[in-house]
Amino acid sequence: MLRQFILIMLTSQLLACASISKNECLLGDWYSLGVNDGKAGELSSKFREYQKDCADHGVTPDFKTYQQGHSQGLVFFCDFPHGEAWGRAGKDYNTACTGPMEPAFRSGFQQGQRWYKAKKVVDDIAMAINDLQNRNLTLREDIYAINQRIAVEQNASARAALLNQADRLRYQMEGYNQEIGRLQIRMAQAEANFAPLNR
C-alpha cells in the first residue's frame, strides 16, 4: 500500500508540474493535455492558463476537445487509491471528481486524511520529545562546565553561587524529563491509534 501511495503521488506531482510551451500551443493537442491534467487531478479551470499563455503565440485553445480529454483523465484519477494518496498528502479535498466517480475518491480521501491526521499526532509528539531531549543535552553540558569551574573555584561565595546555578539546571532537567515521560505515554497511545491506519 505504501509503495502504491508513493507511486501515485510521484505520478501526480510530475503531471501537475507540466506547463504548456509555445510548441505545445502550436501543436494544439488539447485532448492529451486534458487527459494529463485530469490524471493529475487538476480542475478543468486550468484551461484558462492555456488560453492566456497561448494567446501570446496567437493560438486559441480548443476547450471542447480539452474537456473531453480532461473527463477521460479523471476516470483514471477519481478512484479510491488516488483519493487516499491525496488525503495522506494532507491536501484539501479535490473537487475535480464529481458524479458517479466522486464517492470512491471521497472515501479514499477520508481514509487518507485519517492516516495523515494520526501520523501528524505521532510526528508532533516525536518532535516535542526530541526538542526536550536536545534541551537536556545542552543543560547537561552546561552543568558539566559549571562543575569544572566548581572544582577549581577557591572563593566560597563564588563556589556557592556556582553550586546553586548547577542545582537550578538540574531542577530544570528534571522538569524536562517528567515532560518527556508524559509525552512518551501519549506517544504510545498515538502510535497505537496510527498502527491500524498505516497499511
SULDA-V849423 format. One record per pair of residues at least 4 apart in sequence whose ideal C-beta (glycine too) atoms are under 8 Angstrom apart, sorted by the first residue. I is the first residue (numbers start at 0). J is the second residue. Records with the same first field share a line. If there is no record, write none. Layout:
BEGIN
I=J, J
END
This chain:
BEGIN
0=4, 198
1=5
2=6
3=7, 80
4=8, 80, 83, 84, 87
5=9
6=10
7=11, 80, 81, 84
8=12, 84, 87, 88
9=13
10=14, 38
11=15, 38, 39, 40, 76, 81, 84, 85
12=16
13=17
14=35, 36, 38, 39
15=39, 40, 41
17=35, 39
19=23, 24, 32, 48, 49, 52, 53
20=24
21=25, 56
22=26
23=28, 32
24=49, 52, 53, 56, 58, 60
25=56, 58
27=58, 60, 61
28=32
29=33, 49, 60, 61, 62, 64, 65, 68
30=34, 64, 65, 67, 68
31=35, 68
32=36, 49, 65, 68
33=37, 43, 46, 64, 65, 66, 67, 68, 69, 70, 71, 72
34=38, 68, 69, 71, 72
35=39, 68, 72
36=41, 43, 45, 68, 69, 72
37=41, 68, 69, 70, 71, 72, 73, 74, 75, 76, 95
38=72, 73, 75, 76
39=72, 76
40=73, 76, 81, 85, 93, 95, 96
41=45, 69, 95
42=94, 95
43=65, 66, 69, 95
45=49
46=50, 60, 62, 65, 66, 69
47=51
48=52
49=53, 60, 65
50=54, 59, 60
51=55
52=56
53=58, 59, 60
54=58, 59
60=65
61=65
62=66
63=67
64=68
65=69
66=70
67=71
68=72
69=73
70=74
71=75
72=76
73=77, 95, 96, 100
74=100
75=81
76=81, 95, 96, 104
77=81, 82, 95, 96, 100, 101, 103, 104
78=82, 100, 103, 104, 107
79=83, 103, 104, 106, 107, 110
80=84, 107
81=85, 104, 107
82=86, 93, 96, 103, 104, 105, 106, 107, 108, 109, 110, 111
83=87, 107, 108, 110, 111, 114
84=88, 107, 111
85=90, 92, 93, 104, 107, 108, 111
86=90, 107, 108, 109, 110, 111, 112, 113, 114, 115
87=111, 112, 114, 115
88=111, 115
89=115, 119
92=105, 108
93=104, 108
96=100, 101, 104, 105
97=101
100=104
101=105
102=106
103=107
104=108
105=109
106=110
107=111
108=112
109=113
110=114, 196
111=115
112=116
113=117, 196
114=118, 193, 196, 197
115=119
116=120
117=121, 189, 192, 193, 196, 197
118=122, 193, 196, 197
119=123
120=124, 189, 192, 193
121=125, 186, 189, 190, 193
122=126
123=127
124=128, 182, 185, 186, 189
125=129, 186
126=130
127=131, 182
128=132, 179, 182, 183, 186
129=133
130=134
131=135, 175, 178, 179, 182
132=136, 179
133=137
134=138, 175
135=139, 172, 175, 176, 179
136=140
137=141
138=142, 168, 169, 171, 172, 175
139=143, 172
140=144
141=145, 168
142=146, 165, 168, 169, 172
143=147
144=148
145=149, 161, 164, 165, 168
146=150, 165
147=151
148=152, 161
149=158, 161, 162, 165
152=157, 158, 161
153=158
154=158
155=159
156=160
157=161
158=162
159=163
160=164
161=165
162=166
163=167
164=168
165=169
166=170
167=171
168=172
169=173
170=174
171=175
172=176
173=177
174=178
175=179
176=180
177=181
178=182
179=183
180=184
181=185
182=186
183=187
184=188
185=189
186=190
187=191
188=192
189=193
190=194
192=196
193=197
END
